[in-house]
Amino acid sequence: MQTTINCPRCQTPFQTEITQIIDAQQQPQLKHMLLNGQVNVAVCPNCGTGTQLAAPMLYHDAEHALLMVYVPMELNLPMAEQEKLIGQLTKAITDSTPPAQFRAYMLQPQTIITMKTFMEKVYATEGITPEMLQRQQDQMKLLQDLLGADKSTAVSLIQDNQALIDETFFAILQSTIQNIQQMPENDSQMIALSNLQARLYTHTELGQKIEKRQMILHRFRQEAQKQGGLSYELFVSYLVEHAGDEGTTDALINMAQQGINYQLIAQVAAEIEKANEAGDTAKAAQIEALRDRLVAIYDEMQTASREILQQAKQTLDAILQAPDKGQAIQQNVDRIDEAFMYYLSAELAQAEERQDVNRQQELQAVQAFIMAEAERAMPPQFRLLNQLLRLEDEQAQRELIAQIPAEGRPELANLLASVTSELSDNEESDPELQGRIAKLQALLA
């Protein structure tokens, strides 16, 4: 639901989205956003100030038989209005629940009047206790105190609060840095954050380890770029060299997860043999633990990939079997993602290979409808660019360009220039597409 608010800092009016219902199973991305404090937070487009909106919200988690409604006290809703609101939100959930999945707890949602209690109950479903939450709040307060302190006071605070300065604290600091980087006129805040980060690197043992890890990762990226891309040999050499430092190997794995397969695992396993032959049993044990972790990660990736493709198959089957395919696509729009389009393209290729004309036509119709829907959601200039690119005949392109009002042509020219720049920076760009864009630029000149 859209609403208009005024920024509490600069008073700029702007529109923002309000979320009123979160279903943990049907909308896992919304639950993730809620846990990260990103739901019902309005960010001013003018000054970047973030504001937590006081809005009613229903949360449903069927896996934990949890249905609750948060009604902010500051809204001062009369009891009759509260009950009406709770009834409306609850009805929205029960109406969307198949009869076979209906449970008695859905008849009586819990009413929560503080966001703290509401979030504690959500976090509890993730195994996060109030004590863990309190620790994170203490870490947030320490971060704010450090940012407001002078150098000597900051060093004292760091020394007195070593127990709070852990990996999570550094993650909070990094997240804060990334958020500030997105804001306009952030120079003074970035200087304060950079100075704090440097002090933490200097005055904490963990900070020194993290700084060393970042230097290793930076060198790893540089070497990969120098050789024109990541190679198994480079990946293995770094993993093996730092096998005794789980934090560094985890960071390397996160950076190059797409490179994990059985070929890589076999090369890591060969290093175990080398270490044993050299009589370094401790190193062999470290590499063996690393290999086992890589196997577990690869197995998880394969399982997740199979589940994603299975969901894509179910979605495509549901669309193909529906009497109204357009309506079915609209009903499944939240499942039509990159994985679904990959699966659709693969099925289309198989149908072409088998010369199954009927299935090929059905799949092409689905693909065309999805592309049309996606294009409808694009800004006008992007839609126009797509239309021009689809036209194979130069004369037809000229005729369409002739219909563009004079005041609209500079915007299209800027868009083409931006696309050209992006394609030229991407080594994997399609040369044919680059050529077609260049021709359109010439026609528009």
N, C-alpha and C positions, 0 to 999 in steps of 0.2 A: 504494500500500500504506500502510495506517495503522499508526502505532506510537505508543507513549506514552513521553514523556521528562520529566525534571525540569528546570526552568529553572535554569541554572547560577548565576543571580544571586539569585532569591528562592525557589528550590526548589519552585515550584508545578508539580504534575504536569499535563500536558496532552497531547492527541492532536495529531499532525501527520502530514502526508502525505510519503511518501518515493517519489521517482521513481527507477526502476531502468533504464528503457529510454527512449531518445530517438531517434526516427527523423526526421531533418531534413526529409525530403520528406513523410512522412505526418503529422508533428506539428510544423509550423513554429513554432507558438506556444510549444512547449516549448523549441525551439532559441533563440527570442528571449528567453525567460525565463532560459535557461542563460547566454547572453551578457551578460545584465544582472544576473547573480549572484543570481537569485531561485529557483533550483532547489535543493531539499533545504536550505532555510533555514527554521528554525522560529522563529516570533516568539511570545514568551510573552504570553498574553492578559492577564496580571496586571500586568507591569511593562514590557512592550514590548521586552525584550531579544531581540536576534536571535542565533541560534546556527547555525553551519554544521555540518550533520550529516555524519559520516564514514560514507558509504554507498556500496556498490559501484554502478557505473553503466555501462551499455553505450550507446555512441553510434554511430549508423549514418548515413552520408551517401552514398547511392548515386551522386549526381552527381559526387562526388570519390573514389569507390571507397575509402571510409574506414570501417573497422569497428574499434572499439577498446573495451576494457573497463578502467575505472578501478577498481583494488582498493586502497583506502587502507591504507598500511603499519600505521597504528595499530590496525587490526582484528586483526593478528597471526594471520591465517588460515594453518593448515598448508597445504602445497603441494597435498595431495590435495583439501582443501576448496576451495581456490582454483580448481583445475582443474574440479571439479564445478560450482561456481558459474558459471564462465565458460562451461562447456558448456550449462548451463540457459539462460543469457541469450542465448547465440548461437542455440540451438535455437528460442527464441521468435521471433527475427528470421527465421531461415531458414524456419520453418514458415509465417510470414505473407507470405513472398515468393513470388509466382507463379513457376512453373518457368521461364518465358521470361525473367524478370528476374534469375535466379540467376547469380552470378558467382563465379569461383574465390576472390577475396579474402575471401569470406564464410566460407570454411573455416578461415581462420587469423586470428582477430582479434588486434590488437596489445594487449598487456597494459601498462597505464600505472600507475605506482605513486605519482606525485605529481600533485596537482590542477593545479599550475602547468604541467606538460608537457601534461596533458590539455586544459586551456583554450587553450594556445598552438596546439595542433593544430586545435581548433575555430575559433579566431580566424583561423587561416591560410586556412581555406576562405572567409572573408569578405575576404581581402586585407589582414588586419591583422597586422603583423609583431611579433616580440618587442620591437623597439625602440619601437614605438608603445605596446605594453603597459607597458614599463618607464617611459615618459614618464607614462602615466596613473597608475602606482603612485607616481611621484615627486610628481605633483600631489596625490594623496590624502594623502601624508605631509606635504606643505606645508600642506594644509588643516588637518590635525590640529595641526601645529606652531603655525599662526596662531591657532587656537582656544585653545591653551594659553598663549599669550604675552600679556604686558601690552602696553599701547598703544605705547610707544616701541619695544619689541622687534618687535612686529607690523609697524610701519611700516618698520623696517630689513629685516625678512624680505621684505616686499613689494618694496622697492627692489632687494634683492639677487636676487630670483627673477622678474623681469619676463618672462623667456623662458618660464617655465612658466605664467604667468597669461594664458591665452588664452580663446577662446570655450568650449572644453571645460572649463576650470577653472571658469568661471562656471556652466556647466551642472551640474557636479558639486556646486557650492555650492547651487544652486537645488534640486537633487534632495535634498540633505541637509536643507535647510529644510523641504521638503514631507514628508519622512519623519518629522522631529522633530515637526511639527505634528500628526501622527496619534498621538503617544505621550502618555500621561497625565503630569501633573506635569512639563511641559516648559519652564516659565517661564525658568529659568536658562540652559538650552541655547539657547532662542530669543533671549534677550537677547545672548548671546555671538555667535550667528550674525548677528543684525541689526547689531551693532557692527562685526563683520568686514566685512559687506557694505558698510556705510557707508564704512569705511576704504578698501576696494578702489575704490569709486566716486570717492573723493577723490584717491587717490594713484596711480591708473593711468589712462593715456589711454583704454584700452579700457573701463575701468569708467565713465568719464565718458560715453563713447558709449552704453554700455548703459543708463545711468541716463536719458540724454536719450531713448533709444528707448522706454523704459518710460513716460516722461511722455507721449510722442506716442501710444502705444497706449492709455494711460489716457484721454487726451482724445478719442481716436477712439471708444472704448467709450461715454464719456459723451454725445457728440454723437449716436451711433446710438440710445442709450436715449432721449434727449430728443425725437428725432423719431419715436419709436415703432418703430424698427427700421432695419436697414441699407438704404440706398438706393444705387443705382448712382452717383448724383452724388457722394455723400459718399465712397464707396469710391474712385472715380476721382480725386477731388480730393486725397485723402491719398496715393494711389499716385503721382500725377504730381508732387505737391509734394516727395516724398522719393525720386524715381526715381534720384537719384544715390547713395543709400545702400542698398546691396543688403540689408544686415542688417535695416533697418527695413521695406523693402518685403516681404522674406521673412516677417517677423513679421506684417505686415498680411495677407498672403496666407494664412498659416496660421490667423489668427483668423477670416477670412471666406472660406474656400475654397469654401464652398457657393455663393458669389455669383459665381464665375468661369464665364462663358459667353460666347458670341460677341457678345451685346449689350454686355457690359462691355468686351470686347476692341475692339469697334468704337468705343466712346466713348474708350478710351485712344488708339486710332489717330488719332482726330480731333484729339487734343491735339498730336500730332506736327505736323500741318498748321498748327495755331495757332502753335507754337513757330517753325516755319520762316518763317511770314508775319511774325513779330515779329523775324526775323533772329537768333534765339537758336539757332544750329546745335548748340551743345554740349548744350543742354537737349533739343533734338529727338533727338539721338543717344541720350541717356539714356532718353527715353521709348520710343524705338524698341527699345532693348535690353529694356526692361520689357515691351513688347508681345510680343516674341518669347518671353520667358520665360513669360508668361501663356498664349500659344498652346501651348507645350510642355506646361505643366502641365494645361491643359484636355484636350489630346490624350491625355495619360497617364490622366487621370481617366476619359475616355470608354472607353479601352482596358480599364482595370481594371473599369469597370462592365459592359462586354460580357462580360469573362471571368467575373465573378461571376455574372451572369445565365445564362451558358452552363453553369457548374457547377451552378447551381440547376436548370436544365432537365435536365441529365444525371441528377441525383439524383432528381428527380421522375419521370422516365421509368423509372429503375431500380425505383423503388417501385411504380409502376403496373403494370410488366410482371412483377413478382415474384408467384409463386403464393401466398406468405404475406406480405401487405403489412405486417402487424404486425411480423413478423421483419425485413423489409426496412427498416422505419423504425428499428428498434433497431440494425441494422447500420450505418445512415447517420446516427445521432444526432449525430455531431460535425459533420455538414454541414447540419444543420437549424438555421439561424440566421435573423436578421432578413431577410437578402436572400432566403433560400429562402421564408420565409412571405410576403414581398412578391410573389414570382413566383407562388406558389401562389394567392394572392388574385387576382392579375391573370388567371391562367388560368381561375379559377372565374368571374370576371366575364365573360370572353369566352365561356365555355361557356353561361352564362345568356343572354347577348346572342344567341348563335346558336341558342338553344333546343336545345342538344345535351344531352338529359336523361341519357343514359348516362354521358358524361364528367363532367357536373355531379355526378352521384351518386358516381362514383369519387373525384373531387376532394374532395367533402364528407366522404367516409369517411376519406380520408387526413388532412384537416384535423381531424376529430373525434378521431381516434386520437392525433395529435400533441398536441392540447390536453389530452386525458385523461392522456397521459404527463407533460406539463408540470405538470398539476395534482397528479398523484400525488407529484411531487417537492417540492411546496409544504408549508410548515408547516400543521398542522391548521386553524388559524384562517383562513388564506388560502383553503384548500380550502372551508371552510364559507361564507366570504364569496362565493366564486365560485358555489357552489350556490344561495345566496340570490338572487344577481343574475340567475341563469338562470331562476328561477321567475317567470313572468309573473303568476300568480294570487296576490293578497294573502293569501288564506286559506291557500294552500300555504306561503307564507312564514311565516305565523303558526304553522302546525303544525310546521314545521322548527325555528323558534325555541323553541317549547315543549319540544322534545326536548333543548335545550341545558341541561346541568347548571347550577345556580345559580352555582357557582364559576367557570364558564367564560364567563359573560355579561360581566363587567367587561372581560375581555381582548378580546372581540369589540367591545365599545363603544369601547375605546381604539383599536382598529384602524380602526374606522369614523371616529373623530375625526381620526386621523392622515391617512387617505385624503381626508377632507373638506378638511383644511388644505392638503394637497398640491394638490388639484384647484383650490382657490380661488386659489392662488398661480400657477397656470399659466393664462395667457390663452387657450391653445388647448384647454382642457379641454372635453369634451363636456357641454353643459348637461343633456342627458337623463340621462347617467350621474350627474351631480351630484344631479339630482332623485331618482333611484332610491336613491342612498345616503342622502339626507335622509329618504326614506320608511322605509328600514330602521332608521335611528336612532330615528324616532318609534315604530316597532313594538317596538323593543328597550327603549324607556324605560319 
